[in-house]
Amino acid sequence: MPKLKTNAKRVHPSADGALSKFVERNYRHFNALALRDAAAAYRAHIRAGGKMFLSMAGAMSTAELGISLAEMIRQGKVHAVCCTGANLEEDLFNLVANNEYRKVPDYRDLSPAQERELLESGLNRVTDTCIPLDVMRNVEDRLVKRWKDSEKAGLRKFPHQFLYELLRSGELKEHYQIDPEDSWLLAAAEHDLPLYVPGWEDSTLGNVYAAKCVKGELDPLTVRGGLEYMMHLAGWYQKTAGETDAGIGFFQIGGGIAGDFPICVVPLLEYDLGRKVKMWKYFCQISDSITSFGSYSGAIPNEKITWGKLSEDTPRFVIESDATIVAPLVFSYVLGG
């Protein structure tokens, strides 16, 4: 299927390196220093020929992280992504319905009654932004058709593949409401980026698919699931790690399944399959989760050494801050280098 083309002449704002120089000059202590060191190590890893795997939890797509992440994908600074089902679909929703989104800057002050009013108005809130329910239904119709066509043809596909095909078809192009260069999912589709979406069933579209299966309208096996994603990831990791002496880095935004799922592929290969592979060669997590007993998302990277995920020589960074602030800074630093 032909790939969509975006404006190749566009120059990213960070291209002149001004932001990198600002970070190097000003970010000298505490979390600022952690950000600077993590960004510099990321850039060094890529320059050495390494690959970077990105995991994305939270509401990063609704936070429009695609503005910087899409360029990272286009420039080959991100080589695979694992994300939640929400991040997968919400970048698409933002692409085709951003004008209908409603900002709620005073969301912290909303009462339960006011939250109910938003629901009754057809708005689902994600922190300071409300997504209109209608956009989900419009996308749903197009995807249901693809799910049914795939089932009739006896073809089984991963959740993200249906979205890739929808974007590549061009049928949504006239409905774009943001600059398509700012959609990370569109960039991923154009580059056929390896994408992993464990637990897709808990997303809006995943719920829709499950409901259709309950009603007998779709076969549950048409959409491939988590076990097959893990098997695919194992193959991708082994092949990709073998292609570069610098290995593969792991850049984690938030915690939860988006990070837990892919990082364990190394011990899976090493211990369960008995195959000698490189451990992750770089690790950085942006998190505001406090390290505590039982808090896996807040566990320090050193703990991962005991699980055979990182080695004692792996560059390790934790930036305890808001990912919507930190990730674009790191990406801009890497892009400007």
TORNUFI-379386 format. One line per 3 residues: number of its first residue (from 0); their letters; for each residue x, y, z of C-alpha. Coordinates in Angstrom, 2 decimals, always signed. Each point is the difference from the previous one (the first is absolute). Layout:
N
NUM = a = X Y Z; ...
END
This chain:
337
0 = mpk = +0.00 +0.00 +0.00; +1.49 +3.42 -0.94; +1.25 +2.18 +2.81
3 = lkt = -1.41 +3.47 +0.56; +2.44 +2.85 -0.50; +0.45 +2.94 +2.37
6 = nak = +1.87 +3.23 -0.61; +3.63 -1.12 -0.02; +1.26 +3.62 -0.18
9 = rvh = -1.42 +0.96 +3.36; +2.69 +1.04 +2.47; -0.56 -0.96 +3.62
12 = psa = +0.33 +2.93 +2.46; +2.85 -1.79 +1.81; +2.07 -0.48 -3.15
15 = dga = +2.39 +2.88 +0.75; +1.04 -1.50 +3.33; -1.00 +3.07 +2.00
18 = lsk = -2.02 -2.03 +2.50; +2.84 -2.49 +0.46; +2.34 +2.88 +0.82
21 = fve = -2.55 +1.43 +2.43; -0.32 -3.32 +1.81; +3.76 -0.46 +0.17
24 = rny = +0.45 +3.50 +1.36; -2.83 +0.08 +2.56; -0.88 -3.55 +1.07
27 = rhf = +2.71 -0.72 +2.57; -1.64 -1.48 +3.08; -2.68 -2.34 +1.30
30 = nal = -2.68 -1.08 -2.51; +1.28 +2.55 -2.49; +3.40 -1.70 +0.03
33 = alr = -1.65 -3.42 -0.31; -1.84 +1.28 -3.08; +3.18 +1.40 -1.54
36 = daa = +2.00 -3.16 +0.63; -2.79 -2.26 -1.26; -0.42 +2.05 -3.17
39 = aay = +3.76 +0.09 -0.64; +0.27 -3.77 +0.53; -2.99 -0.56 -2.31
42 = rah = +1.70 +2.04 -2.71; +3.30 -1.80 +0.51; -1.74 -3.38 -0.23
45 = ira = -1.58 +0.91 -3.34; +3.24 +1.46 -1.34; +1.75 -3.27 +0.84
48 = ggk = -2.47 -1.83 -2.23; -2.30 -1.17 +2.79; -3.75 -0.41 -0.25
51 = mfl = -2.58 +1.43 +2.41; -3.19 -1.63 +1.24; -2.59 +2.37 +1.46
54 = sma = -2.77 -0.96 +2.44; -2.85 +2.41 +0.55; -2.58 -0.08 +2.77
57 = gam = -2.22 +2.77 +1.33; -1.93 +2.33 -2.27; +2.89 +1.04 -2.21
60 = sta = -1.97 -0.02 -3.26; -2.70 +2.29 +1.35; +2.84 +2.15 +1.36
63 = elg = +1.10 +0.26 -3.67; +3.43 -1.52 +0.51; -0.13 -0.76 -3.70
66 = isl = +1.25 +3.53 -0.71; +3.50 -1.15 +1.00; -0.33 -3.79 -0.11
69 = aem = -1.08 -0.11 -3.66; +3.23 +1.72 -1.02; +2.01 -2.43 +2.13
72 = irq = -1.58 -2.85 -1.97; +0.56 +1.68 -3.36; +3.67 +0.65 +0.77
75 = gkv = +0.66 -3.53 +1.21; +0.52 +0.89 +3.67; -2.77 -2.40 +1.13
78 = hav = -0.05 -3.47 -1.51; -2.95 -1.70 +1.74; -2.79 +1.00 +2.38
81 = cct = -2.04 -1.74 +2.68; -3.02 +1.97 +1.14; -3.35 -0.38 +1.69
84 = gan = -3.13 -0.42 -2.08; -1.04 +3.50 +1.08; +3.16 +1.59 -1.42
87 = lee = -0.44 -1.98 -3.22; -3.53 +1.22 -0.68; +0.18 +3.48 +1.53
90 = dlf = +2.65 +1.18 -2.45; -2.40 -0.96 -2.78; -2.91 +1.73 +1.75
93 = nlv = +2.10 +3.15 +0.38; +0.95 -0.10 -3.68; -3.59 +0.03 -1.24
96 = ann = -1.89 +1.88 +2.72; +2.32 +2.44 +1.78; -2.27 +2.95 -0.82
99 = eyr = -2.85 -1.62 +1.92; +2.08 -0.64 +3.11; -0.92 +2.09 +3.02
102 = kvp = +2.65 +1.36 +2.33; -0.73 -0.08 +3.73; +2.86 +1.96 +1.62
105 = dyr = -1.77 +0.02 +3.39; -0.48 -3.79 +0.02; +1.34 -0.29 +3.55
108 = dls = -2.97 +2.00 +1.26; -2.73 -2.04 -1.67; -2.62 -1.53 +2.27
111 = paq = -1.37 -3.51 -0.61; -3.20 +1.64 -1.29; +1.98 +2.03 -2.53
114 = ere = +1.83 -3.12 -1.12; -3.37 -1.63 -0.58; -1.09 +3.02 -2.07
117 = lle = +3.01 -0.51 -2.27; -0.99 -3.63 -0.53; -3.59 +0.99 -0.80
120 = sgl = +1.36 +2.54 -2.51; +1.80 -2.81 -1.82; +3.45 +0.88 +1.32
123 = nrv = +2.53 -2.38 +1.57; +2.64 +1.84 +2.05; +3.72 -0.76 -0.10
126 = tdt = +1.51 +2.33 +2.61; -0.42 +3.50 -1.53; -1.45 -1.14 -3.32
129 = cip = -3.38 -1.45 -0.92; -0.28 -2.35 -2.96; -3.38 +0.06 -1.78
132 = ldv = -1.72 -3.37 -0.02; -1.02 +0.49 -3.65; +3.56 -0.27 -1.31
135 = mrn = +0.30 -3.45 +1.53; -3.16 -1.12 -1.74; +1.13 +1.38 -3.38
138 = ved = +3.30 -1.83 +0.18; -1.77 -3.04 +1.38; -2.14 -0.42 -3.13
141 = rlv = +3.03 -0.02 -2.25; +1.84 -2.49 +2.17; -2.97 -2.33 +0.46
144 = krw = -0.15 -0.33 -3.77; +3.70 -0.90 -0.10; -0.37 -2.49 +2.82
147 = kds = -2.88 -1.72 -1.81; +1.83 +0.02 -3.34; +3.04 -1.54 +1.65
150 = eka = -2.11 -2.69 +1.62; -1.69 -0.87 -3.30; +3.41 -0.26 -1.66
153 = glr = +1.31 -2.21 +2.80; +2.73 +2.51 +0.84; +1.13 +0.60 +3.57
156 = kfp = +1.71 +3.30 +0.81; +1.27 +1.97 +2.97; -2.07 +2.96 +1.27
159 = hqf = +2.46 +2.59 -1.29; +0.06 -1.52 -3.48; -3.64 +0.90 -0.55
162 = lye = +0.76 +3.61 +0.94; +3.07 +0.05 -2.24; -2.12 -1.19 -2.91
165 = llr = -2.68 +2.59 +0.71; +2.56 +2.81 -0.02; +1.82 -1.31 -3.07
168 = sge = -3.26 -0.23 -1.93; -0.28 +3.78 -0.01; -3.73 -0.08 +0.69
171 = lke = +0.43 +2.10 +3.13; +2.25 +2.59 -1.62; -2.79 +2.48 -0.70
174 = hyq = -0.99 -0.16 +3.66; +3.40 +0.92 +1.45; -0.32 +2.85 +2.49
177 = idp = +3.66 +0.33 +0.99; +3.20 +0.11 -2.00; +0.47 -3.68 -0.95
180 = eds = +3.72 +0.47 +0.71; -0.99 +0.16 +3.70; -1.59 -3.46 +0.10
183 = wll = +2.41 -2.61 +1.32; -2.32 -2.82 -1.07; -0.06 +1.27 -3.57
186 = aaa = +3.81 +0.19 +0.00; +0.10 -3.54 +1.41; -2.39 -1.22 -2.72
189 = ehd = +2.06 +1.65 -2.73; +3.15 -1.73 +1.23; -1.74 -3.27 +0.92
192 = lpl = +1.52 +0.39 +3.45; -0.13 -3.11 +2.22; -2.76 +0.75 +2.50
195 = yvp = -1.18 -1.99 +3.02; -3.28 +0.59 +1.84; -0.39 -2.41 +2.93
198 = gwe = -3.35 +0.08 +1.76; -1.65 +1.70 -2.99; -3.34 -1.33 +1.22
201 = dst = -0.25 +2.68 +2.71; -0.06 +2.84 -2.55; -3.17 +1.51 -1.47
204 = lgn = +0.44 -1.79 -3.32; +0.99 -3.18 +1.81; -3.24 +0.21 +1.97
207 = vya = -1.90 +0.48 -3.26; +1.62 -3.11 -1.48; -0.73 -2.06 +3.13
210 = akc = -3.64 +1.13 -0.06; -0.34 -1.09 -3.62; +1.44 -3.38 +0.95
213 = vkg = -2.45 -0.35 +2.92; -2.85 +0.66 -2.43; +1.37 -2.57 -2.43
216 = eld = +0.72 +2.57 -2.70; +3.76 -0.54 -0.03; +2.41 -2.85 +0.66
219 = plt = +2.32 +0.67 +2.98; +2.89 -1.64 -1.85; +0.04 +2.48 -2.90
222 = vrg = +1.97 +2.52 +2.06; +3.28 -1.44 +1.22; +0.79 +0.48 +3.67
225 = gle = +2.68 +0.32 +2.64; +1.68 -3.40 -0.28; +0.54 +0.48 -3.71
228 = ymm = +1.24 +3.55 +0.59; +2.58 -1.41 +2.43; +1.07 -2.66 -2.47
231 = hla = +0.40 +2.65 -2.70; +1.96 +2.22 +2.39; +2.35 -2.86 +0.86
234 = gwy = +0.78 -0.48 -3.67; +0.42 +3.72 -0.62; +2.29 +0.46 +2.99
237 = qkt = +2.28 -2.92 -0.81; +0.32 +1.05 -3.65; +0.46 +3.71 +0.70
240 = age = +2.46 -0.45 +2.86; +2.08 -2.20 -2.24; +0.19 +2.68 -2.68
243 = tda = +1.83 +2.60 +2.10; +2.91 -0.19 +2.42; -1.53 +2.89 +1.96
246 = gig = -3.15 -2.00 +0.73; -3.47 +1.27 +0.87; -0.90 +2.68 +2.53
249 = ffq = -3.23 +0.32 +1.97; -1.67 +3.38 +0.50; -2.99 -0.32 +2.31
252 = igg = -2.72 +2.60 +0.49; -2.05 -0.83 +3.09; -0.45 -3.50 +1.36
255 = gia = -2.54 -2.77 -0.23; -0.44 -2.54 -2.76; +1.51 +2.16 -2.73
258 = gdf = +3.37 -0.26 +1.73; -0.31 -3.31 +1.83; -1.00 -1.96 -3.10
261 = pic = +2.92 +0.73 -2.34; +2.88 +0.28 +2.46; -0.39 -3.64 +1.08
264 = vvp = +0.71 -1.28 -3.52; +3.71 -0.26 +0.90; -0.43 -2.49 +2.88
267 = lle = -2.58 -1.83 -2.15; +2.65 -0.53 -2.67; +2.83 -0.63 +2.46
270 = ydl = -1.61 -2.25 +2.60; -3.12 -1.46 -1.58; +1.38 -0.58 -3.50
273 = grk = +3.64 -0.44 +0.95; +1.18 +2.46 -2.65; +2.93 +2.30 +0.69
276 = vkm = -0.99 +3.58 -0.77; +1.19 +3.46 +0.96; -1.79 +1.62 +2.91
279 = wky = -1.52 +3.44 -0.48; +2.95 +2.35 -0.60; -1.64 +3.20 +1.27
282 = fcq = -2.86 +0.62 +2.38; -1.90 +3.15 +0.90; -3.35 +0.36 +1.70
285 = isd = -2.00 +3.18 +0.39; -2.24 -0.50 +3.00; -1.62 +1.82 +2.88
288 = sit = -0.67 -3.28 +1.81; +1.68 -0.03 +3.39; +2.29 -2.95 +0.69
291 = sfg = -1.72 -2.13 +2.62; -0.64 -3.59 +1.01; -2.06 -1.71 -2.69
294 = sys = +0.20 +2.97 -2.34; +1.43 -1.61 -3.12; -0.44 +3.15 -2.07
297 = gai = +1.95 +1.88 +2.64; +2.73 -2.59 +0.43; +3.50 +1.29 -0.71
300 = pne = +1.76 -1.41 -3.09; +2.51 -1.94 +2.10; -2.77 -2.44 +0.93
303 = kit = -0.23 -0.98 -3.66; +3.57 -1.30 +0.17; -1.17 -2.80 +2.30
306 = wgk = -2.57 -1.04 -2.62; +2.51 -0.23 -2.82; -1.46 +2.98 -1.87
309 = lse = +2.84 +2.49 +0.48; +3.68 -0.59 +0.64; +2.06 +1.81 +2.60
312 = dtp = +1.68 +1.90 -2.86; -3.25 +1.21 -1.59; -0.33 +3.81 +0.14
315 = rfv = -3.03 +0.52 +2.25; -2.05 +3.15 +0.58; -3.18 +0.91 +1.85
318 = ies = -1.52 +3.43 -0.56; -2.62 +0.66 +2.67; -2.20 +2.55 -1.71
321 = dat = -2.96 +0.59 -2.29; +0.49 -1.96 -3.22; -1.89 +2.64 -2.02
324 = iva = +2.79 +2.44 +0.90; +2.99 -2.35 +0.00; -0.54 -2.20 -3.07
327 = plv = -0.21 +2.86 -2.55; +3.17 +1.51 +1.49; +1.89 -3.30 -0.28
330 = fsy = -1.28 -0.56 -3.53; +0.89 +3.53 -1.09; +3.48 -0.44 +1.47
333 = vlg = +0.52 -3.22 -1.94; -1.41 +1.49 -3.20; +2.22 +3.05 +0.28
336 = g = +3.18 -1.98 +0.51
END
